[in-house]
Each structure stands twice: as structure tokens, then as C-alpha cells.
Amino acid sequence: MPQDGREAVIAKLPGIVHGLRGQQVTLSADPAKVHLFADGQSLRGRA
């Protein structure tokens, strides 16, 4: 984990997107379509 407390996220985009590899970008996602994992276990459906 970086010293600032943030963790890296890898995002995959369809197609070929030139010039983004290794760049910092801002992402957003529909919360209803986000699937989270912790310690290899899905957190889907847990509150």
C-alpha cells in the first residue's frame, strides 16, 4: 500500500485506448454494478 493510504485499482477498458497506460485517471461506476471482493471472497449481497 502506498504511504498515502490509497490502494491502486486496475481498470480494463474495451478496445484499444492509446496513451493511458501508467497514467492516473478518474473513474466512476454505477454502484449497482460494482462487485467487491475481500480476502478472495465476494461481498455482493452483504450489508
C-alpha distance matrix in Angstrom:
0.0 3.8 6.5 8.1 6.5 6.7 5.7 7.9 11.3 14.0 17.5 20.7 23.9 27.4 29.5 28.8 26.9 27.3 25.2 21.9 20.0 16.9 17.8 16.1 18.3 18.9 19.4 21.4 22.6 25.4 24.1 26.9 25.6 21.8 21.0 17.9 16.8 15.2 15.3 17.5 19.9 21.1 21.1 24.0 26.9 25.3 25.6
3.8 0.0 3.8 5.5 5.7 6.1 6.6 8.3 12.1 14.8 18.1 21.4 24.2 27.9 29.7 28.6 26.3 26.3 23.8 20.7 19.0 15.6 16.1 14.3 16.8 17.7 19.0 21.2 23.1 26.2 25.1 28.2 27.0 23.4 23.1 20.3 19.7 18.4 18.9 20.9 23.3 24.1 23.9 26.5 29.4 27.9 27.9
6.5 3.8 0.0 3.8 5.4 7.6 9.5 11.8 15.5 18.4 21.5 24.9 27.6 31.3 33.1 32.0 29.5 29.3 26.6 23.6 22.2 18.7 18.8 16.7 19.2 19.8 21.4 23.5 25.5 28.5 27.2 30.5 29.6 26.0 25.9 22.9 22.4 20.7 21.2 23.6 25.8 26.7 26.1 28.9 31.5 29.7 29.2
8.1 5.5 3.8 0.0 3.8 5.7 8.8 11.2 14.6 17.8 20.4 24.1 26.4 30.2 32.1 31.1 28.4 28.4 25.6 22.6 21.8 18.4 17.7 15.1 17.1 17.2 18.9 20.8 23.1 26.0 24.8 28.3 27.7 24.2 24.6 21.8 21.9 20.6 21.7 24.1 25.8 26.2 25.2 27.7 30.1 28.4 27.6
6.5 5.7 5.4 3.8 0.0 3.8 6.7 10.0 13.0 16.6 19.3 22.9 25.5 29.3 31.6 31.0 28.5 29.0 26.6 23.3 22.3 19.2 18.9 16.1 17.6 17.3 18.2 19.7 21.4 24.0 22.4 25.7 25.2 21.6 21.6 18.6 18.5 17.0 18.2 20.8 22.3 22.7 21.6 24.3 26.6 24.8 24.1
6.7 6.1 7.6 5.7 3.8 0.0 3.8 6.8 9.5 13.1 15.6 19.3 21.8 25.5 27.9 27.3 24.9 25.6 23.4 19.9 19.1 16.3 15.7 12.8 14.1 13.8 14.6 16.2 18.0 20.9 19.7 23.0 22.2 18.7 18.9 16.3 16.6 15.8 17.4 19.4 20.9 20.9 20.0 22.3 24.9 23.5 23.1
5.7 6.6 9.5 8.8 6.7 3.8 0.0 3.8 6.6 10.0 13.0 16.5 19.4 23.1 25.4 25.0 23.0 23.9 22.0 18.4 17.2 14.7 14.8 12.5 13.8 13.8 14.0 15.7 17.0 19.9 18.8 21.8 20.5 16.8 16.6 14.0 13.9 13.4 14.8 16.3 18.2 18.4 18.0 20.3 23.3 22.2 22.4
7.9 8.3 11.8 11.2 10.0 6.8 3.8 0.0 3.8 6.7 9.8 13.3 16.1 19.8 21.9 21.4 19.4 20.2 18.5 14.9 13.5 11.2 11.7 9.9 11.3 12.0 12.1 14.5 15.9 19.1 18.7 21.5 19.6 16.3 16.2 14.3 14.4 14.7 16.0 16.7 18.8 18.8 19.0 20.8 24.1 23.5 24.1
11.3 12.1 15.5 14.6 13.0 9.5 6.6 3.8 0.0 3.8 6.4 10.0 12.9 16.5 19.0 18.9 17.2 18.7 17.6 13.9 12.8 11.5 11.9 10.2 10.4 10.8 9.9 11.9 12.8 16.1 15.9 18.4 16.2 13.1 13.2 11.8 12.5 13.8 15.5 15.5 17.2 16.6 17.0 18.3 21.7 21.7 22.5
14.0 14.8 18.4 17.8 16.6 13.1 10.0 6.7 3.8 0.0 3.8 6.7 10.0 13.4 15.7 15.6 14.3 16.0 15.4 11.8 10.4 10.0 11.1 10.5 10.7 11.8 10.5 12.9 13.4 16.7 17.1 19.2 16.4 13.7 13.7 13.2 13.8 15.6 17.0 16.2 18.1 17.4 18.5 19.3 22.9 23.4 24.6
17.5 18.1 21.5 20.4 19.3 15.6 13.0 9.8 6.4 3.8 0.0 3.8 6.6 10.1 12.7 13.1 11.9 14.2 14.3 10.8 10.3 11.1 11.4 11.0 9.8 10.6 8.6 10.7 11.0 14.3 15.5 17.3 14.3 12.3 13.0 13.5 14.9 17.4 19.3 18.0 19.4 18.0 18.9 19.0 22.5 23.5 24.7
20.7 21.4 24.9 24.1 22.9 19.3 16.5 13.3 10.0 6.7 3.8 0.0 3.8 6.7 9.4 10.2 10.0 12.8 13.8 10.9 10.5 12.4 13.1 13.5 12.3 13.3 11.2 12.9 12.7 15.6 17.2 18.4 14.9 13.7 14.3 15.5 16.8 19.6 21.2 19.4 20.8 19.3 20.6 20.3 23.7 25.3 26.8
23.9 24.2 27.6 26.4 25.5 21.8 19.4 16.1 12.9 10.0 6.6 3.8 0.0 3.8 6.5 7.8 7.5 11.0 12.7 10.3 11.0 13.6 13.7 14.3 12.4 13.3 11.2 12.8 12.8 15.4 17.8 18.8 15.4 15.1 16.3 18.0 19.8 22.9 24.7 22.8 23.9 22.0 23.1 22.3 25.5 27.3 28.7
27.4 27.9 31.3 30.2 29.3 25.5 23.1 19.8 16.5 13.4 10.1 6.7 3.8 0.0 3.8 6.7 8.1 11.8 14.4 12.9 13.6 16.7 16.9 17.8 15.9 16.7 14.5 15.6 15.1 17.1 19.7 20.1 16.6 17.0 18.1 20.3 22.1 25.3 27.1 24.8 25.7 23.7 25.1 23.9 26.9 29.1 30.8
29.5 29.7 33.1 32.1 31.6 27.9 25.4 21.9 19.0 15.7 12.7 9.4 6.5 3.8 0.0 3.8 6.5 9.8 13.0 12.5 13.3 16.8 17.2 18.8 17.2 18.6 17.0 18.5 18.4 20.5 23.3 23.8 20.3 20.7 21.8 23.9 25.5 28.6 30.2 27.9 29.0 27.2 28.7 27.6 30.6 32.8 34.5
28.8 28.6 32.0 31.1 31.0 27.3 25.0 21.4 18.9 15.6 13.1 10.2 7.8 6.7 3.8 0.0 3.8 6.3 9.8 10.0 10.8 14.5 15.0 17.2 16.1 18.1 17.3 19.5 20.0 22.6 25.3 26.2 22.9 22.8 23.9 25.6 27.0 29.8 31.2 29.2 30.7 29.2 30.6 29.9 33.1 35.0 36.5
26.9 26.3 29.5 28.4 28.5 24.9 23.0 19.4 17.2 14.3 11.9 10.0 7.5 8.1 6.5 3.8 0.0 3.8 6.7 6.7 8.5 12.0 11.8 13.9 12.7 15.0 14.7 17.3 18.5 21.4 24.2 25.5 22.5 22.1 23.6 25.0 26.6 29.2 30.8 29.2 30.7 29.2 30.3 29.7 32.8 34.5 35.7
27.3 26.3 29.3 28.4 29.0 25.6 23.9 20.2 18.7 16.0 14.2 12.8 11.0 11.8 9.8 6.3 3.8 0.0 3.8 5.8 7.6 11.0 10.9 13.7 13.3 16.2 16.7 19.7 21.4 24.5 27.2 28.8 25.9 25.2 26.6 27.6 29.0 31.4 32.8 31.4 33.2 31.9 33.0 32.7 36.0 37.4 38.5
25.2 23.8 26.6 25.6 26.6 23.4 22.0 18.5 17.6 15.4 14.3 13.8 12.7 14.4 13.0 9.8 6.7 3.8 0.0 3.8 5.9 8.5 7.9 11.0 11.3 14.6 16.0 19.3 21.5 25.0 27.3 29.4 26.7 25.6 27.1 27.7 29.0 31.0 32.3 31.4 33.4 32.3 33.1 33.2 36.4 37.5 38.3
21.9 20.7 23.6 22.6 23.3 19.9 18.4 14.9 13.9 11.8 10.8 10.9 10.3 12.9 12.5 10.0 6.7 5.8 3.8 0.0 3.8 6.2 5.2 7.9 8.1 11.4 12.6 16.1 18.3 21.8 23.9 26.2 23.5 22.1 23.6 24.0 25.3 27.3 28.8 27.9 29.8 28.7 29.5 29.6 32.9 33.8 34.6
20.0 19.0 22.2 21.8 22.3 19.1 17.2 13.5 12.8 10.4 10.3 10.5 11.0 13.6 13.3 10.8 8.5 7.6 5.9 3.8 0.0 3.8 5.5 8.7 10.0 13.4 14.3 17.8 19.7 23.3 25.0 27.1 24.2 22.5 23.3 23.4 24.2 25.9 26.9 26.1 28.3 27.7 28.7 29.3 32.7 33.5 34.5
16.9 15.6 18.7 18.4 19.2 16.3 14.7 11.2 11.5 10.0 11.1 12.4 13.6 16.7 16.8 14.5 12.0 11.0 8.5 6.2 3.8 0.0 3.8 6.7 9.3 12.9 14.3 18.0 20.1 23.9 25.1 27.6 25.0 22.8 23.5 23.0 23.6 24.8 25.7 25.4 27.8 27.4 28.3 29.2 32.7 33.0 33.8
17.8 16.1 18.8 17.7 18.9 15.7 14.8 11.7 11.9 11.1 11.4 13.1 13.7 16.9 17.2 15.0 11.8 10.9 7.9 5.2 5.5 3.8 0.0 3.8 6.3 10.0 12.2 15.9 18.6 22.4 23.8 26.6 24.3 22.3 23.6 23.2 24.3 25.6 27.0 26.9 28.9 28.2 28.6 29.3 32.6 32.9 33.4
16.1 14.3 16.7 15.1 16.1 12.8 12.5 9.9 10.2 10.5 11.0 13.5 14.3 17.8 18.8 17.2 13.9 13.7 11.0 7.9 8.7 6.7 3.8 0.0 3.8 7.1 9.7 13.4 16.4 20.1 21.3 24.4 22.5 20.3 21.8 21.2 22.5 23.7 25.5 25.7 27.4 26.5 26.5 27.3 30.3 30.5 30.6
18.3 16.8 19.2 17.1 17.6 14.1 13.8 11.3 10.4 10.7 9.8 12.3 12.4 15.9 17.2 16.1 12.7 13.3 11.3 8.1 10.0 9.3 6.3 3.8 0.0 3.8 6.4 10.1 13.3 17.0 18.6 21.6 19.8 18.0 20.1 20.0 21.9 23.6 25.8 25.7 27.0 25.6 25.4 25.7 28.5 29.0 29.0
18.9 17.7 19.8 17.2 17.3 13.8 13.8 12.0 10.8 11.8 10.6 13.3 13.3 16.7 18.6 18.1 15.0 16.2 14.6 11.4 13.4 12.9 10.0 7.1 3.8 0.0 3.8 7.0 10.5 14.1 15.6 18.8 17.5 15.9 18.4 18.4 20.9 22.6 25.3 25.3 26.1 24.3 23.6 23.7 26.2 26.7 26.4
19.4 19.0 21.4 18.9 18.2 14.6 14.0 12.1 9.9 10.5 8.6 11.2 11.2 14.5 17.0 17.3 14.7 16.7 16.0 12.6 14.3 14.3 12.2 9.7 6.4 3.8 0.0 3.8 6.9 10.6 12.3 15.3 13.8 12.3 15.0 15.5 18.2 20.4 23.3 23.0 23.4 21.4 20.7 20.4 23.0 23.7 23.7
21.4 21.2 23.5 20.8 19.7 16.2 15.7 14.5 11.9 12.9 10.7 12.9 12.8 15.6 18.5 19.5 17.3 19.7 19.3 16.1 17.8 18.0 15.9 13.4 10.1 7.0 3.8 0.0 3.8 7.1 9.0 12.0 11.1 10.1 13.4 14.4 17.6 20.0 23.3 22.9 22.8 20.2 19.1 18.4 20.5 21.4 21.2
22.6 23.1 25.5 23.1 21.4 18.0 17.0 15.9 12.8 13.4 11.0 12.7 12.8 15.1 18.4 20.0 18.5 21.4 21.5 18.3 19.7 20.1 18.6 16.4 13.3 10.5 6.9 3.8 0.0 3.8 6.0 8.5 7.3 6.9 10.5 12.2 15.7 18.5 21.9 21.1 20.5 17.6 16.6 15.3 17.3 18.7 18.8
25.4 26.2 28.5 26.0 24.0 20.9 19.9 19.1 16.1 16.7 14.3 15.6 15.4 17.1 20.5 22.6 21.4 24.5 25.0 21.8 23.3 23.9 22.4 20.1 17.0 14.1 10.6 7.1 3.8 0.0 3.8 5.4 5.4 6.6 10.4 12.7 16.5 19.4 22.9 22.1 20.8 17.5 16.1 14.1 15.5 17.3 17.3
24.1 25.1 27.2 24.8 22.4 19.7 18.8 18.7 15.9 17.1 15.5 17.2 17.8 19.7 23.3 25.3 24.2 27.2 27.3 23.9 25.0 25.1 23.8 21.3 18.6 15.6 12.3 9.0 6.0 3.8 0.0 3.8 5.4 5.2 8.6 10.3 14.1 16.8 20.4 19.9 18.3 15.0 13.0 11.2 12.3 13.7 13.5
26.9 28.2 30.5 28.3 25.7 23.0 21.8 21.5 18.4 19.2 17.3 18.4 18.8 20.1 23.8 26.2 25.5 28.8 29.4 26.2 27.1 27.6 26.6 24.4 21.6 18.8 15.3 12.0 8.5 5.4 3.8 0.0 3.8 5.8 8.5 11.1 14.7 17.7 21.3 20.2 18.2 14.5 12.8 10.1 10.6 12.9 13.3
25.6 27.0 29.6 27.7 25.2 22.2 20.5 19.6 16.2 16.4 14.3 14.9 15.4 16.6 20.3 22.9 22.5 25.9 26.7 23.5 24.2 25.0 24.3 22.5 19.8 17.5 13.8 11.1 7.3 5.4 5.4 3.8 0.0 3.8 6.5 9.8 13.3 16.8 20.0 18.5 16.9 13.4 12.6 10.0 11.7 14.3 15.3
21.8 23.4 26.0 24.2 21.6 18.7 16.8 16.3 13.1 13.7 12.3 13.7 15.1 17.0 20.7 22.8 22.1 25.2 25.6 22.1 22.5 22.8 22.3 20.3 18.0 15.9 12.3 10.1 6.9 6.6 5.2 5.8 3.8 0.0 3.8 6.4 10.1 13.4 16.7 15.6 14.3 11.0 10.2 8.6 11.1 12.8 13.9
21.0 23.1 25.9 24.6 21.6 18.9 16.6 16.2 13.2 13.7 13.0 14.3 16.3 18.1 21.8 23.9 23.6 26.6 27.1 23.6 23.3 23.5 23.6 21.8 20.1 18.4 15.0 13.4 10.5 10.4 8.6 8.5 6.5 3.8 0.0 3.8 6.9 10.5 13.6 12.1 10.6 7.4 7.3 6.1 9.5 11.1 13.0
17.9 20.3 22.9 21.8 18.6 16.3 14.0 14.3 11.8 13.2 13.5 15.5 18.0 20.3 23.9 25.6 25.0 27.6 27.7 24.0 23.4 23.0 23.2 21.2 20.0 18.4 15.5 14.4 12.2 12.7 10.3 11.1 9.8 6.4 3.8 0.0 3.8 6.9 10.3 9.6 8.5 6.1 5.5 6.6 10.0 10.3 12.0
16.8 19.7 22.4 21.9 18.5 16.6 13.9 14.4 12.5 13.8 14.9 16.8 19.8 22.1 25.5 27.0 26.6 29.0 29.0 25.3 24.2 23.6 24.3 22.5 21.9 20.9 18.2 17.6 15.7 16.5 14.1 14.7 13.3 10.1 6.9 3.8 0.0 3.8 6.7 5.9 5.3 4.5 5.5 8.0 11.4 11.1 13.3
15.2 18.4 20.7 20.6 17.0 15.8 13.4 14.7 13.8 15.6 17.4 19.6 22.9 25.3 28.6 29.8 29.2 31.4 31.0 27.3 25.9 24.8 25.6 23.7 23.6 22.6 20.4 20.0 18.5 19.4 16.8 17.7 16.8 13.4 10.5 6.9 3.8 0.0 3.8 5.3 5.3 6.6 6.9 10.4 13.2 11.8 13.6
15.3 18.9 21.2 21.7 18.2 17.4 14.8 16.0 15.5 17.0 19.3 21.2 24.7 27.1 30.2 31.2 30.8 32.8 32.3 28.8 26.9 25.7 27.0 25.5 25.8 25.3 23.3 23.3 21.9 22.9 20.4 21.3 20.0 16.7 13.6 10.3 6.7 3.8 0.0 3.8 5.6 8.5 9.9 13.3 16.0 14.6 16.6
17.5 20.9 23.6 24.1 20.8 19.4 16.3 16.7 15.5 16.2 18.0 19.4 22.8 24.8 27.9 29.2 29.2 31.4 31.4 27.9 26.1 25.4 26.9 25.7 25.7 25.3 23.0 22.9 21.1 22.1 19.9 20.2 18.5 15.6 12.1 9.6 5.9 5.3 3.8 0.0 3.8 6.8 9.5 12.2 15.3 14.7 17.4
19.9 23.3 25.8 25.8 22.3 20.9 18.2 18.8 17.2 18.1 19.4 20.8 23.9 25.7 29.0 30.7 30.7 33.2 33.4 29.8 28.3 27.8 28.9 27.4 27.0 26.1 23.4 22.8 20.5 20.8 18.3 18.2 16.9 14.3 10.6 8.5 5.3 5.3 5.6 3.8 0.0 3.8 6.4 9.1 11.8 11.2 14.2
21.1 24.1 26.7 26.2 22.7 20.9 18.4 18.8 16.6 17.4 18.0 19.3 22.0 23.7 27.2 29.2 29.2 31.9 32.3 28.7 27.7 27.4 28.2 26.5 25.6 24.3 21.4 20.2 17.6 17.5 15.0 14.5 13.4 11.0 7.4 6.1 4.5 6.6 8.5 6.8 3.8 0.0 3.8 5.5 8.7 8.9 12.1
21.1 23.9 26.1 25.2 21.6 20.0 18.0 19.0 17.0 18.5 18.9 20.6 23.1 25.1 28.7 30.6 30.3 33.0 33.1 29.5 28.7 28.3 28.6 26.5 25.4 23.6 20.7 19.1 16.6 16.1 13.0 12.8 12.6 10.2 7.3 5.5 5.5 6.9 9.9 9.5 6.4 3.8 0.0 3.8 6.3 5.7 8.4
24.0 26.5 28.9 27.7 24.3 22.3 20.3 20.8 18.3 19.3 19.0 20.3 22.3 23.9 27.6 29.9 29.7 32.7 33.2 29.6 29.3 29.2 29.3 27.3 25.7 23.7 20.4 18.4 15.3 14.1 11.2 10.1 10.0 8.6 6.1 6.6 8.0 10.4 13.3 12.2 9.1 5.5 3.8 0.0 3.8 5.6 8.6
26.9 29.4 31.5 30.1 26.6 24.9 23.3 24.1 21.7 22.9 22.5 23.7 25.5 26.9 30.6 33.1 32.8 36.0 36.4 32.9 32.7 32.7 32.6 30.3 28.5 26.2 23.0 20.5 17.3 15.5 12.3 10.6 11.7 11.1 9.5 10.0 11.4 13.2 16.0 15.3 11.8 8.7 6.3 3.8 0.0 3.8 6.6
25.3 27.9 29.7 28.4 24.8 23.5 22.2 23.5 21.7 23.4 23.5 25.3 27.3 29.1 32.8 35.0 34.5 37.4 37.5 33.8 33.5 33.0 32.9 30.5 29.0 26.7 23.7 21.4 18.7 17.3 13.7 12.9 14.3 12.8 11.1 10.3 11.1 11.8 14.6 14.7 11.2 8.9 5.7 5.6 3.8 0.0 3.8
25.6 27.9 29.2 27.6 24.1 23.1 22.4 24.1 22.5 24.6 24.7 26.8 28.7 30.8 34.5 36.5 35.7 38.5 38.3 34.6 34.5 33.8 33.4 30.6 29.0 26.4 23.7 21.2 18.8 17.3 13.5 13.3 15.3 13.9 13.0 12.0 13.3 13.6 16.6 17.4 14.2 12.1 8.4 8.6 6.6 3.8 0.0
